[in-house]
Amino acid sequence: MTAVAAAAVPAGVRHEVRATRVVWQREMMRFLRNRGRLAVTLAQPVFLLLVLGTGLSVLVPSTAGTGDYRTYLFPGVLTMTVQMPAIGAGASIVWDREAGFLREMLVAPVRRGSLLLGKCAGGTTVATCQGVLVLSLAGTAHVPYDPALLATLTGELALSALALTALGAVAAVCISRVETFQAVLSFAMTPLLFLSGAMFPLAGLPRWLTVICLANPLTYAVDPLRRAVAAHAPAAAAPSPGRQLPVAAELGITAALAATALAVAAHRFARPG
Amino acid sequence: MSGEVRFTALPVGPAPGSGFASPYAGAGESDAPAAGRGLPPVTVLARGLRKAYPGVEAVRGVDLTVRAGETFGLLGPNGAGKSTTIAMLCTLARPTTGRASVAGADVTTDPGAVRRRIGLVFQDLTVDGDLTAAENLRFHADLYGLPRRTARRRVADMLALVGLHDRRDSLVRTFSGGMKRRLEIARGLLHAPQVLFLDEPTLGLDPQTRAQLWEHLHYVRTQRSVTLFLTTHYLEEAEHCDRIAVIDGGRIVTEGSPADLKAAIGADRVAVRTADDTAALSALRERFGLRAHAAPEGLLLHVPDGASFVPRLCAGLGVPVLSVAVTRPSLDDVFLRCTGRTIHDADGVR
């Protein structure tokens, strides 16, 4: 009898992987079922690209080849697109806590790190999917639909999404109230985006702002996207504020950030009450 | 429910009083020493369980012994330490001092084993409204690592058990409070736990739904060999239990079956309305040697045999009697006797 029971609940890696996958699956189901939320989170970057980008392209005449300010803005808009759902994954941890569902997960015989990994994988997938949807608007920003470019951009977006989701998770495990979480993130995310080179080139900023920009993790998420786009549409190019790092180093910084944030979040999350 | 996995004599805890001297063996490794004495094995055992939070001592030394198959109720007012006790038994909170074992595993040293062997129905609703009933259960099956085929069958079985089979593919947010509760019970039982913990399972439900839920719980007990461990501050709910422990201020103040506890009071409750309560109070004291106290329903007193006392009272009181009500002792009287106040008063204070 007990042998059956023991076999019914296998310990070990496969069980943890399955737990991670089901948490990821739940995020996917909630994403696909909530079309309204999808529309709202996509509306802002699309609005920014089509309205603000078009309006400002009159003010900012194109200096290099084809394209205009919209081309410059495109990598930033992509980053912004993944930023919101990635943070949303963190918010879903806080919501689950508030709604009580988190307790159902916490009392299960699995490592809390596996649960957190599932949550972050879910946030990353959702964010990347939304990024790909906005990527389909490349033509409106005079960015060519080159398969290699699109693949590079998708990969880089996925990495940024992972780092941002992990950062959101760190905030979520440290903050237990939904209101506080939303206030903290909306306060932090807008300046981070502005100072990442997403909206305007960082070269030529006052020295103190340049320092902040170079310390801003989003800078290293936006710049590889920009350089990939610029290779095909020179209007996206921007002069670098300092000595320019190789793309691999920038991606490495983002990956390291993601790994650190995941480790910190998992560590905090695993603490028993 | 064909091919059901049933848990029978799993590792057997020591008999009450023997503390932790008898070592717990791993699942299925020990014979049942208590079986010889004809008692079911102990599934929940707590000794000197304490939990202190900064500034508050929520639980101050709780001893519990619950045997397999029992429905055990922890009865107490809000803030008595019920939820904290359950949280420690379910490994969601670490005891400050003291020890506890659940389903043969120590909650501090082997929380993983405890978690696999228990089900939990939380105080607040914890089903996901954006998923269907079946999806909620499948999520749980994956978290608990049930083999897929077993999971499929058990999801169907459990939904049938709690009467939600026809709603299996409805989004849970369309469910009523009672239906969500039933779904949580189904979920708590999905991985065939030895003990199902229910923390205030009927909180926030209307009386009719509450009664219905209890019908389901009783039905579950006829179908599964599972120990139910629940907390409540509803006295009528405690009546459903085989045994209850009354907890107040983080301590167990009394323990036993509802009938035994009521019998131990040994007295019926008599509520008398008179034309002059002050005169009646002194008459009761002088002529009957009884102490009464004023309550909203009249003067309250306790006598061994209420029915035969009423005629003597009416004849001998000397004050016009307007009405007399005799009630058998209730759990409220048990609570009053043990704590000096009614459970409703205690709820109000906190």
Interface residues (C-beta under 8 A of the other chain):
Chain A: M1 T2 A3 V4 A5 A6 A7 A8 V9 P10 A11 R14 H15 R18 A19 R21 V22 Q25 R26 M29 R30 R33 N34 A99 G100 F101 R103 E104 M105 L106 V107 A108 P109 V110 P272 G273
Chain B: V5 R6 F7 T8 L10 A27 G28 A87 C90 T91 L92 A93 R94 G112 R115 R116 L120 F122 D124 L125 T126 V127 D128 D130 L131 E135 R138 F139 H140 D142 L143 Y144 G145 L146 P147 T150 R187 H191 A192
